[in-house]
Amino acid sequence: MKITSVDMTISAVRRSQFPTDNKPEYLLVGRSNVGKSSFINTIINRKNFARTSSNPGKTQTINFYLVNNEFYLVDAPGYGFANLSKERQKKFGLMMEDYLTNRKDLKNVFMLVDFRNKPTKDDIMMYNFLKHYKIPVTIIATKTDKIGITQHTKHRNQILNELDLVVGDDFIMFSNVTKQGKDEVMKKITRTM
């Protein structure tokens, strides 16, 4: 699929602001600083379309990126960042739960985890939440270029074992530097649209 157009159409804080055009949606979830903005920029072939921040936890809205006028990449606030007040964390949690459990246009969740580290408690909790609601998940292991090739199998197995991946869920190794995994992600989107 060739990306010809991208628009950041909506930054939503409540359900009434979500798009109503019934286009397929692909949600990105992951810890703050896992590389969601870099993932989006790599997928859409743009350098700084989705802003990367040196301050983790900066995205505090659900951002809908309309791609080729065909589908949305949906960027959720990063989880696991303690700098937010308990009230804001709760508000985000409720907004995300509402989106995940009620959104009919949601086709797949791309759950980003840092390839260099074991999944955190928050990663495991998110994956179990998605499985509880039977939402299809693709695990995207980011920053694979930061680990030597001889260590890839060890790190891959560590993530798969910690998350206890369900049959049917995919695992893609991804790097915004080498573009590893980009084609697999695009094929996943094309297959499920």
DOKOL-235186 format. One record per residue (C-alpha): x, y, z. Coordinates in Angstrom, 2 decimals. Layout:
DOKOL-235186
<zami u="X" v="Y" w="Z"/>
...
***
This chain:
DOKOL-235186
<zami u="0.00" v="0.00" w="0.00"/>
<zami u="1.36" v="3.41" w="-0.96"/>
<zami u="0.67" v="6.20" w="1.52"/>
<zami u="-0.53" v="9.22" w="-0.42"/>
<zami u="-2.22" v="11.30" w="2.28"/>
<zami u="-2.26" v="11.65" w="6.06"/>
<zami u="-4.31" v="14.06" w="8.16"/>
<zami u="-4.34" v="14.40" w="11.92"/>
<zami u="-8.07" v="14.89" w="12.03"/>
<zami u="-9.11" v="14.68" w="15.66"/>
<zami u="-7.59" v="14.92" w="19.14"/>
<zami u="-10.32" v="13.48" w="21.32"/>
<zami u="-10.85" v="13.50" w="25.06"/>
<zami u="-14.35" v="11.99" w="25.01"/>
<zami u="-16.43" v="9.59" w="22.89"/>
<zami u="-18.53" v="12.35" w="21.33"/>
<zami u="-15.36" v="13.60" w="19.57"/>
<zami u="-14.47" v="10.28" w="17.92"/>
<zami u="-14.86" v="10.01" w="14.12"/>
<zami u="-18.28" v="8.90" w="12.88"/>
<zami u="-17.34" v="7.86" w="9.32"/>
<zami u="-16.98" v="4.12" w="10.19"/>
<zami u="-13.51" v="3.73" w="8.69"/>
<zami u="-11.31" v="0.91" w="10.10"/>
<zami u="-9.23" v="1.92" w="13.11"/>
<zami u="-5.87" v="0.58" w="14.33"/>
<zami u="-5.08" v="1.58" w="17.89"/>
<zami u="-1.53" v="2.07" w="19.17"/>
<zami u="-0.92" v="1.47" w="22.86"/>
<zami u="2.29" v="1.30" w="24.85"/>
<zami u="4.30" v="2.79" w="27.65"/>
<zami u="5.32" v="6.41" w="27.45"/>
<zami u="8.58" v="6.65" w="25.51"/>
<zami u="8.18" v="3.27" w="23.74"/>
<zami u="8.24" v="4.93" w="20.33"/>
<zami u="4.61" v="5.33" w="19.21"/>
<zami u="5.25" v="8.63" w="17.39"/>
<zami u="8.30" v="7.18" w="15.62"/>
<zami u="6.21" v="4.11" w="14.70"/>
<zami u="3.52" v="6.32" w="13.15"/>
<zami u="6.07" v="8.43" w="11.25"/>
<zami u="7.74" v="5.29" w="9.86"/>
<zami u="4.43" v="3.72" w="8.76"/>
<zami u="3.22" v="6.89" w="7.00"/>
<zami u="6.64" v="7.79" w="5.50"/>
<zami u="6.79" v="11.21" w="7.17"/>
<zami u="9.64" v="12.53" w="9.31"/>
<zami u="7.96" v="14.58" w="12.04"/>
<zami u="4.24" v="14.24" w="11.39"/>
<zami u="3.53" v="12.67" w="14.78"/>
<zami u="5.56" v="14.71" w="17.23"/>
<zami u="8.08" v="12.90" w="19.38"/>
<zami u="8.64" v="14.45" w="22.78"/>
<zami u="11.51" v="14.45" w="25.25"/>
<zami u="8.84" v="14.59" w="27.97"/>
<zami u="7.26" v="11.14" w="28.36"/>
<zami u="3.50" v="11.17" w="28.86"/>
<zami u="2.95" v="14.31" w="26.78"/>
<zami u="0.18" v="12.85" w="24.59"/>
<zami u="-2.96" v="13.24" w="26.69"/>
<zami u="-5.60" v="12.82" w="24.02"/>
<zami u="-6.59" v="10.04" w="21.63"/>
<zami u="-5.26" v="11.24" w="18.26"/>
<zami u="-6.84" v="10.00" w="15.03"/>
<zami u="-4.59" v="10.04" w="11.94"/>
<zami u="-6.59" v="9.50" w="8.75"/>
<zami u="-4.40" v="7.62" w="6.25"/>
<zami u="-5.22" v="7.62" w="2.49"/>
<zami u="-8.77" v="8.58" w="3.48"/>
<zami u="-9.21" v="4.80" w="4.11"/>
<zami u="-8.30" v="4.03" w="7.73"/>
<zami u="-7.20" v="5.60" w="11.02"/>
<zami u="-4.04" v="5.08" w="13.02"/>
<zami u="-5.18" v="5.93" w="16.53"/>
<zami u="-2.54" v="7.07" w="19.01"/>
<zami u="-3.49" v="6.58" w="22.66"/>
<zami u="-1.84" v="8.26" w="25.65"/>
<zami u="1.17" v="6.30" w="26.87"/>
<zami u="0.64" v="4.35" w="30.07"/>
<zami u="2.90" v="3.81" w="33.06"/>
<zami u="4.08" v="7.39" w="33.43"/>
<zami u="3.87" v="8.45" w="37.07"/>
<zami u="4.09" v="12.21" w="36.52"/>
<zami u="0.33" v="12.49" w="35.97"/>
<zami u="-2.05" v="13.03" w="38.85"/>
<zami u="-4.12" v="10.06" w="40.00"/>
<zami u="-7.23" v="11.90" w="38.80"/>
<zami u="-5.83" v="12.32" w="35.26"/>
<zami u="-4.63" v="8.70" w="35.19"/>
<zami u="-8.10" v="7.54" w="36.17"/>
<zami u="-9.71" v="9.77" w="33.53"/>
<zami u="-7.40" v="8.36" w="30.81"/>
<zami u="-8.06" v="4.83" w="32.03"/>
<zami u="-11.82" v="5.28" w="31.76"/>
<zami u="-11.52" v="6.94" w="28.32"/>
<zami u="-9.36" v="4.06" w="27.04"/>
<zami u="-11.64" v="1.40" w="28.52"/>
<zami u="-14.64" v="3.05" w="26.88"/>
<zami u="-12.84" v="3.17" w="23.52"/>
<zami u="-11.57" v="-0.43" w="23.70"/>
<zami u="-14.83" v="-2.00" w="24.79"/>
<zami u="-17.30" v="0.01" w="22.67"/>
<zami u="-15.54" v="0.94" w="19.43"/>
<zami u="-17.04" v="-1.07" w="16.55"/>
<zami u="-14.50" v="0.26" w="13.98"/>
<zami u="-11.49" v="-1.03" w="15.94"/>
<zami u="-9.85" v="-3.75" w="13.81"/>
<zami u="-6.61" v="-4.40" w="15.67"/>
<zami u="-4.48" v="-3.08" w="18.49"/>
<zami u="-0.78" v="-2.54" w="17.88"/>
<zami u="0.74" v="-2.92" w="21.33"/>
<zami u="4.25" v="-1.49" w="21.37"/>
<zami u="6.84" v="-2.89" w="23.77"/>
<zami u="10.52" v="-1.97" w="24.03"/>
<zami u="12.56" v="-4.85" w="22.56"/>
<zami u="15.48" v="-4.06" w="24.89"/>
<zami u="13.56" v="-4.74" w="28.12"/>
<zami u="11.23" v="-7.26" w="29.68"/>
<zami u="7.59" v="-6.20" w="29.43"/>
<zami u="6.57" v="-4.13" w="32.45"/>
<zami u="3.65" v="-4.86" w="34.80"/>
<zami u="1.71" v="-2.22" w="32.87"/>
<zami u="2.45" v="-4.01" w="29.55"/>
<zami u="1.25" v="-7.33" w="30.98"/>
<zami u="-1.85" v="-5.70" w="32.48"/>
<zami u="-2.68" v="-4.04" w="29.12"/>
<zami u="-2.22" v="-7.29" w="27.20"/>
<zami u="-4.41" v="-9.20" w="29.67"/>
<zami u="-7.07" v="-6.47" w="29.46"/>
<zami u="-7.12" v="-6.72" w="25.65"/>
<zami u="-7.37" v="-10.52" w="25.84"/>
<zami u="-10.18" v="-10.31" w="28.40"/>
<zami u="-12.21" v="-8.33" w="25.86"/>
<zami u="-11.09" v="-10.62" w="22.97"/>
<zami u="-9.52" v="-7.74" w="21.04"/>
<zami u="-7.04" v="-8.81" w="18.32"/>
<zami u="-3.51" v="-7.69" w="19.20"/>
<zami u="-0.25" v="-7.40" w="17.30"/>
<zami u="2.78" v="-7.01" w="19.56"/>
<zami u="5.25" v="-4.55" w="18.02"/>
<zami u="8.73" v="-4.89" w="19.54"/>
<zami u="10.30" v="-1.46" w="18.95"/>
<zami u="13.95" v="-0.39" w="18.89"/>
<zami u="15.22" v="-3.76" w="17.62"/>
<zami u="18.19" v="-1.98" w="16.02"/>
<zami u="19.50" v="-1.21" w="19.54"/>
<zami u="20.15" v="-4.92" w="20.28"/>
<zami u="22.83" v="-7.01" w="18.57"/>
<zami u="21.50" v="-9.63" w="16.16"/>
<zami u="22.94" v="-12.48" w="18.27"/>
<zami u="20.68" v="-11.38" w="21.17"/>
<zami u="17.46" v="-11.13" w="19.14"/>
<zami u="16.16" v="-14.65" w="19.87"/>
<zami u="16.76" v="-14.22" w="23.62"/>
<zami u="14.92" v="-10.87" w="23.75"/>
<zami u="12.09" v="-12.11" w="21.52"/>
<zami u="11.52" v="-15.19" w="23.72"/>
<zami u="11.64" v="-13.04" w="26.86"/>
<zami u="8.79" v="-10.85" w="25.57"/>
<zami u="6.72" v="-13.79" w="24.31"/>
<zami u="7.11" v="-15.66" w="27.61"/>
<zami u="6.30" v="-12.65" w="29.80"/>
<zami u="3.18" v="-11.74" w="27.84"/>
<zami u="2.12" v="-15.37" w="27.30"/>
<zami u="1.01" v="-14.57" w="23.75"/>
<zami u="-2.34" v="-16.03" w="22.72"/>
<zami u="-2.55" v="-18.10" w="19.52"/>
<zami u="-3.70" v="-15.80" w="16.72"/>
<zami u="-1.93" v="-12.71" w="18.04"/>
<zami u="1.05" v="-11.60" w="15.95"/>
<zami u="4.54" v="-10.53" w="16.97"/>
<zami u="6.48" v="-8.09" w="14.77"/>
<zami u="10.03" v="-6.88" w="15.36"/>
<zami u="10.20" v="-3.22" w="14.39"/>
<zami u="12.78" v="-0.49" w="13.91"/>
<zami u="12.13" v="3.05" w="12.76"/>
<zami u="15.86" v="3.25" w="11.89"/>
<zami u="16.13" v="0.18" w="9.60"/>
<zami u="12.38" v="0.05" w="8.72"/>
<zami u="12.32" v="-3.60" w="9.84"/>
<zami u="8.71" v="-4.75" w="10.31"/>
<zami u="7.11" v="-1.88" w="8.36"/>
<zami u="5.96" v="-4.10" w="5.48"/>
<zami u="4.50" v="-6.64" w="7.92"/>
<zami u="2.49" v="-3.91" w="9.66"/>
<zami u="1.17" v="-2.62" w="6.33"/>
<zami u="0.19" v="-6.15" w="5.27"/>
<zami u="-1.64" v="-6.61" w="8.59"/>
<zami u="-3.60" v="-3.40" w="7.99"/>
<zami u="-4.41" v="-4.31" w="4.37"/>
<zami u="-5.58" v="-7.82" w="5.39"/>
<zami u="-7.90" v="-6.60" w="8.13"/>
<zami u="-9.42" v="-3.51" w="6.48"/>
***
